Amino acid sequence: TLHRLPEMINSVRGDRSPVVDISFPEIEKFDRLPEPRAEGPTAFVSIMEGCNKYCTYCVVPYTRGEEVSRPSDDILFEIA
C-alpha cells in the first residue's frame, strides 16, 4: 500500500537490503481514506474499493486489488 512506501525506503537506506512487500491487508485499505468533503447537500462516501472483473484494458484489479467493501457500521458512522 502506498502509505507504507516511506517506511520501505527508510528500511532500504538503513541496511541496503531489498524490500519486497506483497501483502494486501483488506482492513488497512480503508484506514487512509481522505477526509470527507461536503459541499452543499451532497458528498462522496467511499463504500468499497477494487474490482473483481479483470477486464483486459483495466488496471484497477492489479493496483487496488479485488473488491473489498467497508463495514456498514463504519459507513454509517461517517455519514452520521
N, CA, C and O atoms as a Tinker XYZ file with bonds, in Angstrom:
   320  protein
     1  N      0.835000   -1.172000    0.000000    73     2
     2  CA     0.000000    0.000000    0.000000    64     1     3
     3  C      0.882000    1.237000    0.000000    63     2     4     5
     4  O      1.939000    1.257000    0.630000    81     3
     5  N      0.452000    2.248000   -0.695000    73     3     6
     6  CA     1.254000    3.438000   -0.928000    64     5     7
     7  C      1.738000    4.114000    0.345000    63     6     8     9
     8  O      2.862000    4.614000    0.378000    81     7
     9  N      0.930000    4.142000    1.385000    73     7    10
    10  CA     1.342000    4.847000    2.607000    64     9    11
    11  C      2.513000    4.164000    3.311000    63    10    12    13
    12  O      3.142000    4.771000    4.178000    81    11
    13  N      2.817000    2.916000    2.957000    73    11    14
    14  CA     3.961000    2.216000    3.561000    64    13    15
    15  C      5.271000    2.483000    2.827000    63    14    16    17
    16  O      6.333000    2.057000    3.281000    81    15
    17  N      5.206000    3.177000    1.705000    73    15    18
    18  CA     6.391000    3.416000    0.893000    64    17    19
    19  C      7.506000    4.151000    1.638000    63    18    20    21
    20  O      8.654000    3.718000    1.538000    81    19
    21  N      7.248000    5.231000    2.377000    73    19    22
    22  CA     8.338000    5.888000    3.112000    64    21    23
    23  C      9.054000    4.947000    4.082000    63    22    24    25
    24  O     10.279000    4.989000    4.195000    81    23
    25  N      8.313000    4.117000    4.765000    73    23    26
    26  CA     8.909000    3.149000    5.693000    64    25    27
    27  C      9.808000    2.158000    4.942000    63    26    28    29
    28  O     10.884000    1.801000    5.421000    81    27
    29  N      9.362000    1.722000    3.775000    73    27    30
    30  CA    10.153000    0.786000    2.986000    64    29    31
    31  C     11.437000    1.443000    2.475000    63    30    32    33
    32  O     12.495000    0.814000    2.464000    81    31
    33  N     11.345000    2.701000    2.053000    73    31    34
    34  CA    12.528000    3.428000    1.579000    64    33    35
    35  C     13.533000    3.586000    2.710000    63    34    36    37
    36  O     14.729000    3.371000    2.509000    81    35
    37  N     13.063000    3.957000    3.890000    73    35    38
    38  CA    13.965000    4.100000    5.040000    64    37    39
    39  C     14.636000    2.778000    5.390000    63    38    40    41
    40  O     15.803000    2.759000    5.783000    81    39
    41  N     13.920000    1.691000    5.253000    73    39    42
    42  CA    14.484000    0.375000    5.537000    64    41    43
    43  C     15.625000    0.047000    4.570000    63    42    44    45
    44  O     16.662000   -0.477000    4.977000    81    43
    45  N     15.424000    0.359000    3.297000    73    43    46
    46  CA    16.462000    0.109000    2.292000    64    45    47
    47  C     17.674000    0.996000    2.555000    63    46    48    49
    48  O     18.815000    0.546000    2.447000    81    47
    49  N     17.428000    2.241000    2.896000    73    47    50
    50  CA    18.534000    3.155000    3.191000    64    49    51
    51  C     19.315000    2.695000    4.419000    63    50    52    53
    52  O     20.531000    2.876000    4.485000    81    51
    53  N     18.628000    2.106000    5.380000    73    51    54
    54  CA    19.269000    1.688000    6.621000    64    53    55
    55  C     20.202000    0.508000    6.468000    63    54    56    57
    56  O     21.356000    0.570000    6.891000    81    55
    57  N     19.717000   -0.571000    5.866000    73    55    58
    58  CA    20.563000   -1.776000    5.800000    64    57    59
    59  C     20.894000   -2.218000    4.377000    63    58    60    61
    60  O     21.486000   -3.280000    4.180000    81    59
    61  N     20.520000   -1.417000    3.391000    73    59    62
    62  CA    20.877000   -1.678000    1.987000    64    61    63
    63  C     20.407000   -3.026000    1.450000    63    62    64    65
    64  O     20.968000   -3.537000    0.480000    81    63
    65  N     19.396000   -3.595000    2.065000    73    63    66
    66  CA    18.869000   -4.850000    1.535000    64    65    67
    67  C     17.526000   -4.578000    0.861000    63    66    68    69
    68  O     16.789000   -3.690000    1.288000    81    67
    69  N     17.206000   -5.329000   -0.181000    73    67    70
    70  CA    15.945000   -5.100000   -0.889000    64    69    71
    71  C     14.735000   -5.372000    0.003000    63    70    72    73
    72  O     14.779000   -6.211000    0.902000    81    71
    73  N     13.671000   -4.650000   -0.265000    73    71    74
    74  CA    12.421000   -4.830000    0.471000    64    73    75
    75  C     11.345000   -5.237000   -0.526000    63    74    76    77
    76  O     11.144000   -4.574000   -1.543000    81    75
    77  N     10.666000   -6.319000   -0.229000    73    75    78
    78  CA     9.559000   -6.773000   -1.061000    64    77    79
    79  C      8.343000   -6.899000   -0.166000    63    78    80    81
    80  O      8.370000   -7.605000    0.842000    81    79
    81  N      7.279000   -6.213000   -0.538000    73    79    82
    82  CA     6.049000   -6.273000    0.247000    64    81    83
    83  C      4.911000   -6.651000   -0.682000    63    82    84    85
    84  O      4.472000   -5.837000   -1.495000    81    83
    85  N      4.438000   -7.860000   -0.569000    73    83    86
    86  CA     3.329000   -8.309000   -1.409000    64    85    87
    87  C      2.063000   -8.527000   -0.590000    63    86    88    89
    88  O      1.104000   -9.142000   -1.056000    81    87
    89  N      2.075000   -8.016000    0.628000    73    87    90
    90  CA     0.890000   -8.177000    1.477000    64    89    91
    91  C     -0.247000   -7.327000    0.925000    63    90    92    93
    92  O     -0.016000   -6.340000    0.225000    81    91
    93  N     -1.442000   -7.709000    1.238000    73    91    94
    94  CA    -2.610000   -6.965000    0.789000    64    93    95
    95  C     -3.660000   -6.985000    1.892000    63    94    96    97
    96  O     -4.695000   -7.637000    1.753000    81    95
    97  N     -3.397000   -6.268000    2.997000    73    95    98
    98  CA    -4.347000   -6.282000    4.113000    64    97    99
    99  C     -5.640000   -5.553000    3.751000    63    98   100   101
   100  O     -5.621000   -4.358000    3.454000    81    99
   101  N     -6.744000   -6.260000    3.776000    73    99   102
   102  CA    -8.017000   -5.683000    3.359000    64   101   103
   103  C     -8.498000   -4.578000    4.285000    63   102   104   105
   104  O     -8.978000   -3.548000    3.812000    81   103
   105  N     -8.382000   -4.766000    5.574000    73   103   106
   106  CA    -8.887000   -3.774000    6.516000    64   105   107
   107  C     -8.093000   -2.479000    6.411000    63   106   108   109
   108  O     -8.664000   -1.392000    6.503000    81   107
   109  N     -6.785000   -2.586000    6.219000    73   107   110
   110  CA    -5.922000   -1.412000    6.148000    64   109   111
   111  C     -6.282000   -0.511000    4.968000    63   110   112   113
   112  O     -5.983000    0.683000    4.997000    81   111
   113  N     -6.906000   -1.050000    3.951000    73   111   114
   114  CA    -7.253000   -0.266000    2.770000    64   113   115
   115  C     -8.072000    0.962000    3.120000    63   114   116   117
   116  O     -7.929000    2.002000    2.477000    81   115
   117  N     -8.914000    0.863000    4.111000    73   115   118
   118  CA    -9.814000    1.962000    4.425000    64   117   119
   119  C     -9.328000    2.827000    5.578000    63   118   120   121
   120  O    -10.034000    3.737000    6.010000    81   119
   121  N     -8.127000    2.551000    6.080000    73   119   122
   122  CA    -7.577000    3.360000    7.166000    64   121   123
   123  C     -7.051000    4.695000    6.679000    63   122   124   125
   124  O     -6.864000    5.603000    7.489000    81   123
   125  N     -6.810000    4.846000    5.408000    73   123   126
   126  CA    -6.174000    6.046000    4.861000    64   125   127
   127  C     -7.088000    6.803000    3.903000    63   126   128   129
   128  O     -6.598000    7.422000    2.958000    81   127
   129  N     -8.368000    6.772000    4.113000    73   127   130
   130  CA    -9.294000    7.487000    3.242000    64   129   131
   131  C     -9.126000    8.989000    3.422000    63   130   132   133
   132  O     -8.833000    9.445000    4.527000    81   131
   133  N     -9.308000    9.772000    2.349000    73   131   134
   134  CA    -9.243000   11.227000    2.508000    64   133   135
   135  C    -10.386000   11.721000    3.388000    63   134   136   137
   136  O    -11.427000   11.073000    3.502000    81   135
   137  N    -10.174000   12.867000    4.000000    73   135   138
   138  CA   -11.225000   13.449000    4.830000    64   137   139
   139  C    -12.463000   13.696000    3.972000    63   138   140   141
   140  O    -12.346000   14.184000    2.848000    81   139
   141  N    -13.642000   13.366000    4.487000    73   139   142
   142  CA   -14.860000   13.609000    3.706000    64   141   143
   143  C    -15.071000   15.103000    3.500000    63   142   144   145
   144  O    -14.884000   15.903000    4.418000    81   143
   145  N    -15.461000   15.465000    2.288000    73   143   146
   146  CA   -15.754000   16.860000    1.984000    64   145   147
   147  C    -17.214000   16.960000    1.580000    63   146   148   149
   148  O    -17.681000   16.223000    0.712000    81   147
   149  N    -17.905000   17.844000    2.192000    73   147   150
   150  CA   -19.308000   18.068000    1.844000    64   149   151
   151  C    -19.449000   19.502000    1.364000    63   150   152   153
   152  O    -19.121000   20.446000    2.083000    81   151
   153  N    -19.935000   19.654000    0.160000    73   151   154
   154  CA   -20.187000   20.977000   -0.391000    64   153   155
   155  C    -21.661000   21.022000   -0.764000    63   154   156   157
   156  O    -22.067000   20.498000   -1.801000    81   155
   157  N    -22.444000   21.642000    0.080000    73   155   158
   158  CA   -23.874000   21.670000   -0.155000    64   157   159
   159  C    -24.532000   20.418000    0.403000    63   158   160   161
   160  O    -24.047000   19.844000    1.378000    81   159
   161  N    -25.633000   19.990000   -0.206000    73   159   162
   162  CA   -26.397000   18.865000    0.349000    64   161   163
   163  C    -25.879000   17.484000   -0.047000    63   162   164   165
   164  O    -26.489000   16.479000    0.319000    81   163
   165  N    -24.764000   17.406000   -0.788000    73   163   166
   166  CA   -24.256000   16.105000   -1.219000    64   165   167
   167  C    -22.788000   15.934000   -0.843000    63   166   168   169
   168  O    -22.076000   16.913000   -0.621000    81   167
   169  N    -22.347000   14.692000   -0.773000    73   167   170
   170  CA   -20.940000   14.380000   -0.500000    64   169   171
   171  C    -20.647000   12.984000   -1.026000    63   170   172   173
   172  O    -21.557000   12.168000   -1.170000    81   171
   173  N    -19.374000   12.705000   -1.313000    73   171   174
   174  CA   -18.951000   11.378000   -1.734000    64   173   175
   175  C    -18.553000   10.566000   -0.512000    63   174   176   177
   176  O    -17.852000   11.062000    0.370000    81   175
   177  N    -19.001000    9.319000   -0.462000    73   175   178
   178  CA   -18.666000    8.416000    0.634000    64   177   179
   179  C    -18.139000    7.125000    0.008000    63   178   180   181
   180  O    -18.836000    6.470000   -0.768000    81   179
   181  N    -16.907000    6.770000    0.351000    73   179   182
   182  CA   -16.321000    5.547000   -0.188000    64   181   183
   183  C    -16.912000    4.341000    0.542000    63   182   184   185
   184  O    -16.786000    4.224000    1.761000    81   183
   185  N    -17.556000    3.446000   -0.209000    73   183   186
   186  CA   -18.155000    2.263000    0.410000    64   185   187
   187  C    -17.439000    0.975000    0.009000    63   186   188   189
   188  O    -17.601000   -0.059000    0.657000    81   187
   189  N    -16.644000    1.042000   -1.063000    73   187   190
   190  CA   -15.883000   -0.128000   -1.491000    64   189   191
   191  C    -14.704000    0.328000   -2.322000    63   190   192   193
   192  O    -14.635000    1.477000   -2.757000    81   191
   193  N    -13.770000   -0.601000   -2.536000    73   191   194
   194  CA   -12.602000   -0.323000   -3.357000    64   193   195
   195  C    -12.217000   -1.599000   -4.078000    63   194   196   197
   196  O    -12.436000   -2.700000   -3.572000    81   195
   197  N    -11.644000   -1.447000   -5.261000    73   195   198
   198  CA   -11.192000   -2.603000   -6.016000    64   197   199
   199  C    -12.221000   -3.093000   -7.015000    63   198   200   201
   200  O    -13.280000   -2.491000   -7.189000    81   199
   201  N    -11.890000   -4.193000   -7.664000    73   199   202
   202  CA   -12.778000   -4.760000   -8.675000    64   201   203
   203  C    -12.400000   -6.221000   -8.913000    63   202   204   205
   204  O    -11.228000   -6.587000   -8.826000    81   203
   205  N    -13.388000   -7.041000   -9.211000    73   203   206
   206  CA   -13.164000   -8.465000   -9.474000    64   205   207
   207  C    -13.269000   -8.827000  -10.956000    63   206   208   209
   208  O    -13.187000  -10.006000  -11.303000    81   207
   209  N    -13.447000   -7.851000  -11.825000    73   207   210
   210  CA   -13.761000   -8.151000  -13.229000    64   209   211
   211  C    -12.550000   -8.476000  -14.098000    63   210   212   213
   212  O    -12.679000   -9.274000  -15.027000    81   211
   213  N    -11.380000   -7.893000  -13.838000    73   211   214
   214  CA   -10.157000   -8.146000  -14.611000    64   213   215
   215  C    -10.362000   -7.959000  -16.113000    63   214   216   217
   216  O     -9.993000   -8.827000  -16.905000    81   215
   217  N    -10.945000   -6.837000  -16.502000    73   215   218
   218  CA   -11.082000   -6.507000  -17.924000    64   217   219
   219  C     -9.685000   -6.329000  -18.522000    63   218   220   221
   220  O     -8.773000   -5.867000  -17.836000    81   219
   221  N     -9.515000   -6.684000  -19.770000    73   219   222
   222  CA    -8.189000   -6.655000  -20.387000    64   221   223
   223  C     -7.594000   -5.256000  -20.462000    63   222   224   225
   224  O     -6.371000   -5.119000  -20.515000    81   223
   225  N     -8.413000   -4.223000  -20.469000    73   223   226
   226  CA    -7.937000   -2.850000  -20.625000    64   225   227
   227  C     -7.778000   -2.108000  -19.297000    63   226   228   229
   228  O     -7.380000   -0.943000  -19.295000    81   227
   229  N     -8.077000   -2.747000  -18.187000    73   227   230
   230  CA    -8.175000   -2.037000  -16.912000    64   229   231
   231  C     -7.109000   -2.502000  -15.918000    63   230   232   233
   232  O     -6.793000   -3.690000  -15.844000    81   231
   233  N     -6.554000   -1.545000  -15.150000    73   231   234
   234  CA    -5.524000   -1.880000  -14.163000    64   233   235
   235  C     -6.058000   -1.904000  -12.734000    63   234   236   237
   236  O     -5.320000   -2.255000  -11.813000    81   235
   237  N     -7.315000   -1.541000  -12.529000    73   235   238
   238  CA    -7.853000   -1.436000  -11.167000    64   237   239
   239  C     -7.656000   -2.709000  -10.348000    63   238   240   241
   240  O     -7.182000   -2.611000   -9.216000    81   239
   241  N     -7.992000   -3.897000  -10.850000    73   239   242
   242  CA    -7.796000   -5.095000  -10.019000    64   241   243
   243  C     -6.335000   -5.327000   -9.639000    63   242   244   245
   244  O     -6.045000   -5.928000   -8.604000    81   243
   245  N     -5.423000   -4.850000  -10.476000    73   243   246
   246  CA    -3.997000   -5.050000  -10.208000    64   245   247
   247  C     -3.429000   -3.984000   -9.273000    63   246   248   249
   248  O     -2.486000   -4.254000   -8.529000    81   247
   249  N     -3.990000   -2.782000   -9.304000    73   247   250
   250  CA    -3.464000   -1.706000   -8.464000    64   249   251
   251  C     -4.214000   -1.569000   -7.152000    63   250   252   253
   252  O     -3.617000   -1.223000   -6.132000    81   251
   253  N     -5.505000   -1.832000   -7.163000    73   251   254
   254  CA    -6.308000   -1.683000   -5.946000    64   253   255
   255  C     -6.774000   -3.010000   -5.380000    63   254   256   257
   256  O     -7.372000   -3.050000   -4.305000    81   255
   257  N     -6.511000   -4.081000   -6.080000    73   255   258
   258  CA    -6.878000   -5.391000   -5.574000    64   257   259
   259  C     -8.311000   -5.769000   -5.878000    63   258   260   261
   260  O     -9.040000   -5.055000   -6.566000    81   259
   261  N     -8.687000   -6.911000   -5.345000    73   259   262
   262  CA   -10.051000   -7.379000   -5.544000    64   261   263
   263  C    -11.018000   -6.522000   -4.741000    63   262   264   265
   264  O    -10.619000   -5.807000   -3.821000    81   263
   265  N    -12.273000   -6.603000   -5.095000    73   263   266
   266  CA   -13.310000   -5.789000   -4.476000    64   265   267
   267  C    -13.402000   -6.054000   -2.977000    63   266   268   269
   268  O    -13.493000   -7.199000   -2.534000    81   267
   269  N    -13.374000   -4.970000   -2.212000    73   267   270
   270  CA   -13.500000   -5.051000   -0.760000    64   269   271
   271  C    -14.478000   -3.970000   -0.328000    63   270   272   273
   272  O    -14.306000   -2.802000   -0.675000    81   271
   273  N    -15.489000   -4.345000    0.416000    73   271   274
   274  CA   -16.467000   -3.385000    0.919000    64   273   275
   275  C    -16.129000   -2.969000    2.340000    63   274   276   277
   276  O    -15.633000   -3.768000    3.134000    81   275
   277  N    -16.404000   -1.710000    2.647000    73   275   278
   278  CA   -16.200000   -1.231000    4.006000    64   277   279
   279  C    -17.287000   -1.802000    4.904000    63   278   280   281
   280  O    -18.398000   -2.068000    4.443000    81   279
   281  N    -16.976000   -1.993000    6.181000    73   279   282
   282  CA   -18.019000   -2.429000    7.118000    64   281   283
   283  C    -19.133000   -1.378000    7.194000    63   282   284   285
   284  O    -18.857000   -0.180000    7.256000    81   283
   285  N    -20.376000   -1.825000    7.190000    73   283   286
   286  CA   -21.507000   -0.893000    7.174000    64   285   287
   287  C    -21.521000    0.028000    8.388000    63   286   288   289
   288  O    -21.947000    1.177000    8.273000    81   287
   289  N    -21.072000   -0.440000    9.537000    73   287   290
   290  CA   -21.026000    0.429000   10.724000    64   289   291
   291  C    -20.084000    1.606000   10.510000    63   290   292   293
   292  O    -20.370000    2.712000   10.968000    81   291
   293  N    -18.964000    1.387000    9.821000    73   291   294
   294  CA   -18.024000    2.474000    9.535000    64   293   295
   295  C    -18.647000    3.511000    8.607000    63   294   296   297
   296  O    -18.456000    4.713000    8.792000    81   295
   297  N    -19.387000    3.044000    7.616000    73   295   298
   298  CA   -20.037000    3.956000    6.671000    64   297   299
   299  C    -21.090000    4.787000    7.389000    63   298   300   301
   300  O    -21.157000    6.004000    7.211000    81   299
   301  N    -21.909000    4.129000    8.197000    73   299   302
   302  CA   -22.951000    4.849000    8.934000    64   301   303
   303  C    -22.352000    5.870000    9.893000    63   302   304   305
   304  O    -22.902000    6.960000   10.049000    81   303
   305  N    -21.240000    5.542000   10.535000    73   303   306
   306  CA   -20.575000    6.470000   11.445000    64   305   307
   307  C    -20.072000    7.694000   10.680000    63   306   308   309
   308  O    -20.165000    8.820000   11.169000    81   307
   309  N    -19.540000    7.469000    9.481000    73   307   310
   310  CA   -19.004000    8.576000    8.684000    64   309   311
   311  C    -20.087000    9.543000    8.234000    63   310   312   313
   312  O    -19.857000   10.752000    8.204000    81   311
   313  N    -21.255000    9.039000    7.887000    73   311   314
   314  CA   -22.300000    9.928000    7.366000    64   313   315
   315  C    -23.206000   10.493000    8.453000    63   314   316   317
   316  O    -24.034000   11.362000    8.182000    81   315
   317  N    -23.054000   10.009000    9.672000    73   315   318
   318  CA   -23.918000   10.497000   10.761000    64   317   319
   319  C    -23.521000   11.885000   11.213000    63   318   320
   320  O    -24.143000   12.441000   12.118000    81   319
